Amino acid sequence: MRLGLLMASAILLCAVGNVPAAETGDGGNSEAKMAAMANPFTTVASLAVAEERAGFRISPLKALPGDYGEEPVVMLFKGGKMIQLIYEEPLDGRRIVYRISRSMTPDVMNGDYSEYDRDEKISLGSLSLRVKGSEGVVYAAEWSQGGLNYCLLADDGIDDLELEEMLLGPQDRG
C-alpha cells in the first residue's frame, strides 16, 4: 500500500511539473518563481556582528570534537530571529550546526522531525536537554537557558561525552 501511494505521489509530481503554462495560470514562471525565492539566511562576518544584529549574546560552544574547523560560518535567519553557526569538517564536509534564538522554540529551530530510537531528556550540569539519536549517537540536542533557545545538530552524530564537552568544556578525567 505504501509503495502504491509513493508511486502515485511521484507520478502526480511529475505530471504537475509538465503542465503547460496556459494551464498553470502563471505564464510559465513557476520554476523561475521558485528559483527566485529569497534565502532566509544571510552570512555575516563574525559572531559579534550576528549578536549585534540579533540583539542578544550567546553561550559559545566550549569544545568541538574531531577536526571540525574552529571558525564557523556565521549566519542570521530572517535578519536576526536566529543565529546559526556551521562548523565543517574539512576533509569530508560533515557539519555541526549550532542554532540560537530568543523567539523560535528549540523544536522549530531543529527542523529534524525524524523518529529516533532515543528521544529523551538528560541533564548536563545545570542544563536540561532533549536529545535525539540512536545506537549511542546524538544527532540533535535542544535546550533553553537564560531566555534563549538552543539547538545543536550533528550530521554524523556525536556521543554523550562529546556533547558534554561541547556544552560544559573538556573535563579533567585524570
C-alpha positions, 0 to 999 in steps of 0.5 A: 500500500505504501509503495502504491501511494509513493508511486502515485505521489511521484507520478502526480509530481511529475505530471504537475511539473509538465503542465503547460503554462496556459494551464498553470495560470502563471505564464510559465514562471513557476520554476523561475518563481521558485528559483527566485525565492529569497534565502532566509539566511544571510552570512555575516562576518563574525559572531559579534556582528550576528549578536549585534544584529540579533540583539542578544549574546550567546553561550559559545560552544566550549569544545568541538570534537574531531577536526571540525574547523574552529571558525564557523560560518556565521549566519542570521535567519530572517535578519536576526530571529536566529543565529546559526553557526556551521562548523565543517569538517574539512576533509569530508564536509560533515557539519555541526550546526549550532542554532540560537534564538530568543523567539523560535522554540528549540523544536522549530529551530531543529527542523529534524522531525525524524523518529529516533530510537532515543528521544529523551531528556538528560541533564548536563550540569545545570542544563536540561536537554532533549536529545535525539539519536540512536545506537549511542549517537546524538544527532540533535540536542535542544535546550533553553537557558537564560531566555534563549533557545538552543539547538545543536545538530550533528550530521554524523552524530556525536556521543554523550561525552562529546556533547558534554564537552561541547556544552560544559568544556573538556573535563579533567578525567585524570 
